[in-house]
Each structure stands twice: as C-alpha cells, then as structure tokens.
Amino acid sequence: MAAPLTLAQIAARLGGRLVGAPQTLIRQVASLQSAGPGHISFLAGRALRPLLAGTRASAVVLGAPDERLTELPRIVCDNPHAYFARVSQLFNPAVAQEAGVHPAAVLAPGVRLGARVSIGAGCVLGEGVSVGDDSCLYPRVVVYAGCRIGARAIVHAGAVIGADGFGLAPEAGRWVKVPQIGRVLIGDDVEIGANTTIDRGAMDDTVIGDGVKLDNQIQIGHNCRIGAHTAMAGCSGVAGSTSLGERCMVGAGARILGHLSICDDARISAGTVVSRSIRRAGTYTGLYPAQEHASWKRNAAALRNLAGTEKRQGTVRAKRKRKGKKNG
C-alpha cells in the first residue's frame, strides 16, 4: 500500500479544484457506504446523492453541480469517476507478475517477446506468436500460432486467443470444416478478462484495436474487428465478421449477431440482442425484464397477437371511414 497523501498533494498530482482543508490526510479509497476516517470517496450521479449525507469519509471527489451538497473537504472536477480511478491508482499501484517466463510456461519455436514481458505459469504460446513490451499474461493463457499481442497488454488467466472460429459449410446433411487461416492481432494497451476467447480469422485476421477493454467470459468470433477504446462487459459476445467502431460500450450479456457493422460511439445496453447494423451513435436497448410468470405469459401472448390485433383495428377503422363517407 502506498504512503498517505494530503488532499493538497492529490490535487497537485491530478488537478481539480480543492475545497476545504488542504492538509486532510488520505490513506485509502472507499465507497460512500463503507468509508471511514482517512478514506476518500466519490459521487457520480444523482442516485448516490442520499449516501453523501451519511458518509464517514474524510473527503470526497465530486462534480461542480454537487459541490454544495456537503461540507466535507472535497476535490471538484469534471469527471469524478475517472478522477477517483486515478486517485485509487495512487494508493493501489498495479502489482504485476515479475518480468520473465515462468518455468511451467511452454513457448513454441519462433515466439518473440518484447522487453519486460511477463509470462505466467501454465501459459502456452504457439509458433510465431509475438508479445509486445511490458505485457503481462497471467497463468494458463493460451495463444495459438501466429497471433500478435501489442505492448502493455494485460491478459488474465484462462483466456484463449486464436482458437479456430466456428467456420462450417453444410453439405448433404453434414458439416465441412472451413480451415481458419487468419490470425488474431491485438493492439497496444488492451486488457482481456479471464476465460475470454477470441477466435482467429477464417481468411482475414480478427483485429482488436488499441485500448480495448474486454471483461471476463466474452466471446469474439472470427473475422471480427473491435475498434479502439471500445469496452465490453462480462458474458457479452460478438458473432463472426461483425465490426464494432471506436469507443463503443457493450453491456453485460449483450449479444451482437454476425456480419453487422456497429458505428463509433454506440452504447448497447446489458442483455440486448443486436440483429441489425447500427449506423448512428447513441444508446440501444432491447430486453424483456423479468416478471411474475403468469404476467409474462399474458404479455407474451399479447405480443404474439399484436400484428393480428393491428390488422383487425385497421379493418375497423377502414369500415368506419367508408360508413362516414356513405352517411355524408
């Protein structure tokens, strides 16, 4: 754990406008609910405002609209969540594996490792794999032959990069495997969560852009392209040959079907199924919230019959219109 810092020292390093006692000593970060003396917390969004009044934190980070909601020492900034993340980095510097290759890792011929790379126990790197400077592969990561990982990557345990995509051609009631001869190319500053899988391309490469953040248990299909600085939450998935733009945000459990194009700055809500290309930036949601089963059956039945209901209503409206003309 890092040494304590005063609010003044934090503001000097990270910026922001300090309000209140500059010598307030901070030892660690915490949530508004769990914070105590020596902690700094943050407020981002109206939903958490009721917690501010009862927090025991020594200081908070918040935006200008919330500045007058507390008398606690505070740092006012434009993006409290991001500022808090940087404060947390000050007190909790990243602890990576030691640079080098663990004796229990297996590296095939032709593997190229950059400076200060860390390869954990049980990792397997196939022939011709390259890993850029300062990257860290945690235990039991598997990288198939020919794939490339950029600089400063973090790949968590159990991730599989470059397995065959689901390429199959139907023939006479059976399936013929399509050889997957592309690679996976991963840019710089990418983080890949535990047990996430990224398939190699069928013919072209699967490409993960710079700064992409992938949570745990995500599936990226063959020939996909994920644009720079896109973030995807856990258990989401992208089917083959789909392209996501830059700075997209994909919620947990979302599903994006194959052969689609998603524009830059699209936000896809958790649990949403995307079946058409998205051409305009914005937030897209398509989900059916859980409810009591009998209510769900009634609503599902109504939804199933919606087209017929609309047709009948249209017929009734047309009859009334004809009757009105006749009477007129």
KEKOL-604853 format. One line per field, with one value per residue (C-alpha): residue number from 0; chain; x, y, z. Coordinates in nm, 4 decimals. Example, Ala and Ser with C-alpha at 12.3 -4.5 7.8 and 13.67 -1.06 7.14 Angstrom:
2
k = c(0, 1)
c = c(A, A)
X = c(1.2300, 1.3670)
Y = c(-0.4500, -0.1060)
Z = c(0.7800, 0.7140)
% end
This chain:
328
k = c(0, 1, 2, 3, 4, 5, 6, 7, 8, 9, 10, 11, 12, 13, 14, 15, 16, 17, 18, 19, 20, 21, 22, 23, 24, 25, 26, 27, 28, 29, 30, 31, 32, 33, 34, 35, 36, 37, 38, 39, 40, 41, 42, 43, 44, 45, 46, 47, 48, 49, 50, 51, 52, 53, 54, 55, 56, 57, 58, 59, 60, 61, 62, 63, 64, 65, 66, 67, 68, 69, 70, 71, 72, 73, 74, 75, 76, 77, 78, 79, 80, 81, 82, 83, 84, 85, 86, 87, 88, 89, 90, 91, 92, 93, 94, 95, 96, 97, 98, 99, 100, 101, 102, 103, 104, 105, 106, 107, 108, 109, 110, 111, 112, 113, 114, 115, 116, 117, 118, 119, 120, 121, 122, 123, 124, 125, 126, 127, 128, 129, 130, 131, 132, 133, 134, 135, 136, 137, 138, 139, 140, 141, 142, 143, 144, 145, 146, 147, 148, 149, 150, 151, 152, 153, 154, 155, 156, 157, 158, 159, 160, 161, 162, 163, 164, 165, 166, 167, 168, 169, 170, 171, 172, 173, 174, 175, 176, 177, 178, 179, 180, 181, 182, 183, 184, 185, 186, 187, 188, 189, 190, 191, 192, 193, 194, 195, 196, 197, 198, 199, 200, 201, 202, 203, 204, 205, 206, 207, 208, 209, 210, 211, 212, 213, 214, 215, 216, 217, 218, 219, 220, 221, 222, 223, 224, 225, 226, 227, 228, 229, 230, 231, 232, 233, 234, 235, 236, 237, 238, 239, 240, 241, 242, 243, 244, 245, 246, 247, 248, 249, 250, 251, 252, 253, 254, 255, 256, 257, 258, 259, 260, 261, 262, 263, 264, 265, 266, 267, 268, 269, 270, 271, 272, 273, 274, 275, 276, 277, 278, 279, 280, 281, 282, 283, 284, 285, 286, 287, 288, 289, 290, 291, 292, 293, 294, 295, 296, 297, 298, 299, 300, 301, 302, 303, 304, 305, 306, 307, 308, 309, 310, 311, 312, 313, 314, 315, 316, 317, 318, 319, 320, 321, 322, 323, 324, 325, 326, 327)
c = c(A, A, A, A, A, A, A, A, A, A, A, A, A, A, A, A, A, A, A, A, A, A, A, A, A, A, A, A, A, A, A, A, A, A, A, A, A, A, A, A, A, A, A, A, A, A, A, A, A, A, A, A, A, A, A, A, A, A, A, A, A, A, A, A, A, A, A, A, A, A, A, A, A, A, A, A, A, A, A, A, A, A, A, A, A, A, A, A, A, A, A, A, A, A, A, A, A, A, A, A, A, A, A, A, A, A, A, A, A, A, A, A, A, A, A, A, A, A, A, A, A, A, A, A, A, A, A, A, A, A, A, A, A, A, A, A, A, A, A, A, A, A, A, A, A, A, A, A, A, A, A, A, A, A, A, A, A, A, A, A, A, A, A, A, A, A, A, A, A, A, A, A, A, A, A, A, A, A, A, A, A, A, A, A, A, A, A, A, A, A, A, A, A, A, A, A, A, A, A, A, A, A, A, A, A, A, A, A, A, A, A, A, A, A, A, A, A, A, A, A, A, A, A, A, A, A, A, A, A, A, A, A, A, A, A, A, A, A, A, A, A, A, A, A, A, A, A, A, A, A, A, A, A, A, A, A, A, A, A, A, A, A, A, A, A, A, A, A, A, A, A, A, A, A, A, A, A, A, A, A, A, A, A, A, A, A, A, A, A, A, A, A, A, A, A, A, A, A, A, A, A, A, A, A, A, A, A, A, A, A, A, A, A, A, A, A, A, A, A, A, A, A, A, A, A, A, A, A)
X = c(0.0000, 0.1262, 0.2074, -0.0690, -0.1205, -0.2853, -0.5674, -0.3307, -0.0783, -0.3500, -0.4758, -0.1200, -0.0691, -0.4084, -0.5568, -0.9066, -1.0239, -0.9712, -1.2386, -1.1852, -0.8869, -0.5905, -0.3995, -0.6692, -0.4759, -0.5920, -0.4736, -0.7046, -1.0140, -1.3566, -1.7227, -1.9540, -2.1187, -1.8044, -1.5711, -1.4304, -1.1678, -0.8700, -1.0742, -1.1635, -1.4766, -1.6585, -2.0042, -2.1057, -2.4765, -2.7919, -2.8725, -2.5887, -2.6654, -2.8581, -2.5440, -2.3348, -2.5031, -2.4226, -2.0725, -1.7884, -1.5244, -1.2629, -1.3033, -1.4938, -1.4473, -1.7494, -1.8626, -1.9496, -2.3309, -2.2895, -2.0297, -2.2685, -2.4239, -2.1551, -1.9270, -1.6590, -1.3219, -1.3583, -1.1991, -1.4238, -1.3611, -1.5350, -1.5322, -1.5468, -1.5458, -1.2316, -1.0639, -1.1410, -0.9911, -0.6671, -0.6727, -0.7146, -0.4136, -0.2064, -0.2907, -0.3065, -0.0336, -0.0644, 0.1230, 0.2148, 0.3954, 0.7703, 0.9071, 1.0236, 0.8888, 0.7651, 0.9327, 0.5901, 0.5101, 0.5528, 0.6846, 0.6975, 0.9798, 0.9751, 0.7978, 0.9066, 0.8829, 0.9385, 1.1164, 0.9875, 0.7196, 0.5751, 0.4513, 0.2754, 0.2669, 0.0953, 0.0795, 0.1171, 0.2358, 0.2245, 0.4760, 0.5471, 0.3482, 0.4725, 0.4086, 0.4923, 0.6898, 0.5602, 0.2754, 0.1597, -0.0006, -0.1408, -0.1406, -0.2849, -0.3317, -0.3194, -0.2137, -0.2331, 0.0257, 0.0834, -0.1152, 0.0200, -0.0262, 0.0799, 0.2568, 0.1327, -0.1372, -0.2923, -0.4338, -0.5987, -0.5984, -0.7628, -0.8019, -0.7682, -0.6518, -0.6549, -0.8586, -1.0461, -1.3554, -1.6867, -1.6432, -1.8550, -2.0139, -2.3264, -2.3112, -2.5616, -2.6811, -2.3314, -2.0755, -1.7466, -1.4888, -1.3561, -0.9850, -0.9279, -0.6092, -0.6255, -0.4683, -0.5671, -0.3977, -0.4242, -0.3212, -0.1473, -0.2901, -0.5554, -0.6928, -0.8549, -1.0514, -1.0364, -1.1687, -1.2396, -1.1980, -1.1012, -1.1212, -0.8707, -0.9969, -1.1174, -0.9180, -0.8697, -0.7470, -0.9532, -0.8425, -0.8669, -0.7822, -0.5664, -0.7035, -0.9870, -1.1090, -1.2740, -1.4277, -1.4384, -1.6022, -1.6509, -1.6641, -1.5276, -1.5972, -1.3746, -1.3001, -1.4423, -1.2912, -1.3226, -1.2426, -1.0004, -1.1059, -1.4242, -1.5244, -1.7314, -1.8751, -1.8816, -2.0574, -2.1240, -2.0481, -1.9897, -2.0584, -1.8280, -1.7445, -1.9006, -1.7229, -1.7566, -1.6466, -1.4298, -1.5321, -1.8339, -1.9718, -2.1346, -2.3245, -2.3082, -2.4712, -2.5369, -2.5317, -2.4279, -2.5075, -2.2753, -2.1929, -2.3048, -2.1443, -2.1665, -2.0680, -1.8357, -1.9685, -2.2592, -2.3792, -2.5512, -2.7398, -2.6959, -2.8878, -2.9635, -2.9631, -2.8397, -2.9625, -2.9146, -2.6267, -2.6146, -2.5336, -2.5859, -2.4206, -2.6483, -2.7826, -2.9602, -3.1712, -3.3784, -3.4641, -3.7622, -3.7331, -3.8223, -4.1691, -4.4067, -4.4523, -4.8293, -4.7939, -4.5126, -4.7309, -5.0159, -4.7828, -4.6054, -4.9408, -5.0465, -4.7173, -4.7567, -5.1016, -5.0079, -4.9851, -5.3311, -5.4769, -5.3351, -5.4765, -5.8234, -5.8104, -5.7103, -6.0091, -6.2447, -6.1043, -6.1446, -6.5101, -6.5854, -6.4273, -6.6337, -6.9503, -6.8773, -6.8378, -7.1615, -7.3581, -7.2065)
Y = c(0.0000, 0.3485, 0.6168, 0.8560, 1.1785, 1.5074, 1.6425, 1.9164, 1.6574, 1.4660, 1.7814, 1.8816, 1.5495, 1.5047, 1.8531, 1.9521, 2.2327, 2.1743, 2.2978, 2.2702, 2.1672, 2.1019, 1.9071, 1.6416, 1.3154, 1.0347, 0.6753, 0.4819, 0.4960, 0.3554, 0.3695, 0.6254, 0.3476, 0.1842, 0.4840, 0.5932, 0.8385, 0.8537, 0.7449, 0.9420, 0.8525, 0.9922, 1.0913, 1.0425, 1.0514, 1.1514, 0.8020, 0.8131, 1.1583, 1.0236, 0.8353, 1.1504, 1.2910, 0.9841, 0.9037, 0.8943, 0.9612, 1.2266, 1.3720, 1.3218, 1.3760, 1.5232, 1.7434, 2.1131, 2.0531, 1.8549, 2.0781, 2.2345, 1.9053, 1.8502, 2.0410, 1.7703, 1.8581, 1.7868, 1.7933, 1.9290, 1.8047, 1.7408, 1.3604, 1.2340, 0.8647, 0.8881, 1.1160, 0.8673, 0.5886, 0.7827, 0.8518, 0.4781, 0.4143, 0.6411, 0.4327, 0.0942, 0.0753, -0.2218, -0.5317, -0.7338, -1.0637, -1.0429, -0.9983, -1.3206, -1.6608, -1.8947, -2.2381, -2.4005, -2.1999, -2.3556, -2.1459, -2.2893, -2.2083, -1.8605, -1.6882, -1.3232, -1.1457, -0.7738, -0.6100, -0.6706, -0.9185, -1.1496, -1.4984, -1.6806, -2.0441, -2.2798, -2.0359, -2.1850, -1.9705, -2.1225, -2.0957, -1.7432, -1.5649, -1.2170, -1.0227, -0.6518, -0.4671, -0.4602, -0.7025, -0.9460, -1.2860, -1.4380, -1.8160, -2.0559, -1.8115, -1.9888, -1.8011, -2.0029, -1.9890, -1.6676, -1.4363, -1.0989, -0.9090, -0.5457, -0.3503, -0.3099, -0.5740, -0.7472, -1.0929, -1.2632, -1.6306, -1.8806, -1.6525, -1.8263, -1.6231, -1.7625, -2.0822, -2.1787, -1.9820, -2.1590, -2.1998, -2.4802, -2.5385, -2.7589, -3.0459, -3.3301, -3.3002, -3.2841, -3.0148, -2.9494, -2.7613, -2.4422, -2.4064, -2.0970, -1.9491, -1.5931, -1.4620, -1.2545, -0.9148, -0.7285, -0.3637, -0.1767, -0.1164, -0.3884, -0.5756, -0.9174, -1.0754, -1.4243, -1.7056, -1.4707, -1.6262, -1.4520, -1.6656, -1.6406, -1.5266, -1.7656, -1.5936, -1.2347, -1.1507, -1.0871, -0.7433, -0.5924, -0.2207, -0.0166, 0.0416, -0.2116, -0.3457, -0.6890, -0.8242, -1.1893, -1.4671, -1.2731, -1.4417, -1.2632, -1.4566, -1.4990, -1.2050, -0.9515, -0.6073, -0.4274, -0.0560, 0.1324, 0.2063, 0.0021, -0.1633, -0.4806, -0.6129, -0.9756, -1.2567, -1.0409, -1.1814, -1.0844, -1.3316, -1.3691, -1.0999, -0.8151, -0.4827, -0.2584, 0.1021, 0.3011, 0.3984, 0.1665, 0.0381, -0.3064, -0.4063, -0.7387, -1.0302, -0.8353, -1.0344, -0.8914, -1.1117, -1.1780, -0.9793, -0.6464, -0.3047, -0.1001, 0.2668, 0.4613, 0.5667, 0.3212, 0.2122, -0.1253, -0.1929, -0.5082, -0.8106, -0.6511, -0.8589, -0.6613, -0.8139, -0.5175, -0.2839, 0.0400, 0.3457, 0.6306, 0.6883, 0.6565, 0.4105, 0.0965, -0.1271, -0.4359, -0.6540, -0.8084, -0.7539, -1.0455, -1.0509, -1.2942, -1.5899, -1.5633, -1.1953, -1.2792, -1.5386, -1.2887, -1.0217, -1.2678, -1.3835, -1.0233, -0.9507, -1.2616, -1.1472, -0.7816, -0.7983, -0.9575, -0.7004, -0.4142, -0.5680, -0.6006, -0.2436, -0.1239, -0.3057, -0.1479, 0.2000, 0.1473, 0.0369, 0.3413, 0.5660, 0.4147, 0.4384, 0.8022, 0.8836, 0.6989, 0.8817, 1.2145)
Z = c(0.0000, -0.0853, 0.1730, 0.2878, 0.0923, 0.1783, -0.0359, -0.1494, -0.2687, -0.4543, -0.6267, -0.7159, -0.8928, -1.0575, -1.0846, -0.9818, -0.7527, -0.3815, -0.1394, 0.2361, 0.4483, 0.2158, 0.4838, 0.5198, 0.5261, 0.2970, 0.3354, 0.1034, -0.1187, -0.0285, -0.1284, 0.0298, 0.2323, 0.3709, 0.4014, 0.7357, 0.8607, 0.6265, 0.3237, 0.0136, -0.1827, -0.4856, -0.6025, -0.9651, -1.0482, -0.8658, -0.7440, -0.4896, -0.3512, -0.0471, 0.0608, 0.0690, 0.3787, 0.5879, 0.4669, 0.7188, 0.4540, 0.5261, 0.1772, -0.1476, -0.5189, -0.6967, -0.9830, -0.9707, -0.9636, -0.6378, -0.4760, -0.2228, -0.1095, 0.1559, 0.3892, 0.3737, 0.2238, -0.1449, -0.4858, -0.7602, -1.1128, -1.4457, -1.4312, -1.0696, -1.1618, -1.3759, -1.1202, -0.8439, -1.0553, -1.0762, -0.7022, -0.6442, -0.8681, -0.6426, -0.3356, -0.5078, -0.7721, -1.0044, -0.8919, -1.1975, -1.2208, -1.2379, -1.5870, -1.7436, -1.8409, -1.5673, -1.5794, -1.6211, -1.9361, -2.2813, -2.5697, -2.9211, -3.1649, -3.3096, -3.0187, -2.9887, -2.6553, -2.6041, -2.3130, -1.9591, -2.0701, -1.8043, -1.8984, -1.6122, -1.5085, -1.7483, -2.0385, -2.3860, -2.6776, -3.0239, -3.3034, -3.4233, -3.1503, -3.0619, -2.7395, -2.7094, -2.4427, -2.0829, -2.1478, -1.8815, -1.9425, -1.6258, -1.5662, -1.8229, -2.1070, -2.4447, -2.7585, -3.0788, -3.3553, -3.5467, -3.3207, -3.2120, -2.8860, -2.8615, -2.5883, -2.2300, -2.2698, -1.9693, -2.0420, -1.7465, -1.6550, -1.8850, -2.1871, -2.5249, -2.8218, -3.1719, -3.1470, -3.4629, -3.5462, -3.5989, -3.9733, -4.1181, -4.4581, -4.4911, -4.7373, -4.7720, -4.4142, -4.2682, -4.1913, -4.3719, -4.1635, -4.3209, -4.2349, -4.0224, -4.1638, -4.0300, -3.7109, -3.4084, -3.3988, -3.0677, -3.0337, -2.7534, -2.4029, -2.4363, -2.1338, -2.1806, -1.8952, -1.7518, -1.9740, -2.2619, -2.6068, -2.9305, -3.2444, -3.5283, -3.8662, -4.1327, -4.4061, -4.2886, -3.9388, -3.6257, -3.5027, -3.1527, -3.1587, -2.9215, -2.5733, -2.5986, -2.2615, -2.2571, -1.9367, -1.8288, -2.0326, -2.3547, -2.6953, -3.0035, -3.3233, -3.6250, -3.8553, -3.6062, -3.5731, -3.2384, -3.2671, -3.0449, -2.6860, -2.7023, -2.3730, -2.3363, -2.0085, -1.8961, -2.0857, -2.3909, -2.7329, -3.0945, -3.3739, -3.6727, -3.9264, -3.7272, -3.6909, -3.3849, -3.4104, -3.1742, -2.8196, -2.8139, -2.4837, -2.4684, -2.1548, -1.9744, -2.1542, -2.4755, -2.7998, -3.1360, -3.4340, -3.7242, -4.0383, -3.8869, -3.8655, -3.5452, -3.5735, -3.3443, -3.0013, -2.9926, -2.6472, -2.6234, -2.3012, -2.0963, -2.2249, -2.5609, -2.8805, -3.1819, -3.5086, -3.7432, -3.8161, -3.6165, -3.8255, -3.5762, -3.2379, -2.9354, -2.6793, -2.7990, -2.5742, -2.6424, -2.3442, -2.1692, -1.7907, -1.5621, -1.4070, -1.2373, -1.4714, -1.5205, -1.6138, -1.8511, -2.0298, -2.0725, -2.2077, -2.4360, -2.5749, -2.6353, -2.8106, -3.0273, -3.1377, -3.1825, -3.5608, -3.5873, -3.3466, -3.5520, -3.8695, -3.7149, -3.5848, -3.9307, -4.0817, -3.8278, -3.8990, -4.2732, -4.2296, -4.0151, -4.2723, -4.5556, -4.3429, -4.2675, -4.6340, -4.7180, -4.4493, -4.5556)
% end
